[in-house]
Amino acid sequence: MRAYWLNEGPSAAIDEAFLASQGVTYERLPLDPAAYQGPLDALKAANGYIEQDIVQLAPDTPNLDAICAKFDKEHTHDDDEVRFVLEGEGIFDIRTTDDRMMRVVVEAGDLIVVPADRHHLFLLTEKKHIRCVRLFQDAAGWVPHYRAA
Ligand SMILES: [Fe+2]
């Protein structure tokens, strides 16, 4: 994981403690399913997540651009956005509570939780590949609400 202030660039690093102060959970987990499921089960029990699935985006994913276009504009969800990255990488741009933009670049082994109702967007990197475990409280809650222009 690398996090920094988007308007200042990669040298303006943000640490895990600051992310935590913003309600953004970040953890490293092992990539072996037998090893990561226990910590994910604990997170599910703690936060009331009941659904788990795996999502993958890759250069050959049908309608990749249309899928990405749903999430590359600022939005919120009624549910937390929980992603544990198994392969590839991705970018979360997340607003602070005082409306500054943090960029969080995640890779395999990174678990991130973007809290419900927090403005954010998601981008693929130039590799256009990510494979993630998702956890939900309710799949119906994981629908984007877009920020007004
Ligand atoms: Fe989202």
Residues whose N, C-alpha, C, O or C-beta is under 5 A from the ligand:
A	BS01	LIG	E81
